């Protein structure tokens, strides 16, 4: 797995749940279609939180990513 923020978060969920990677990706894609415009990294955080998986160490990185995307004018 590459070292992108998304993949780091994905690994945390895989390692701390009984879900397979394909299940997680499918759920993230489904949620993204409902929450249009939300970054995939945010969807992963939402899923982790729903599964009661500790993700607080990623909050600052996600905030930085949101600010980066917003400053470019990309949703």
Steps between C-alpha positions, in 0.01 A plus 500: 500500500628847421556749775223745411287634781198315364690170497636560849146547628377202302770285661391611846144385429613171346726427796238593761185346357373178354438669166686425179652774288241450225214536749648819640557654156146411397359665812714811450386530138137460603536769766680734260207484262276615787740766630600667176814708520647338810860390463558124504725547804210655688274210404760261639508698825121487523505124444776449758304704752185300425697181566639650823857486371748749645593754232581818692864490389379566144279802572770763446615332177142498371450864596817588308372304198165685510675837521731402214206400278298810595790734426519354150128546451448127447208330667 
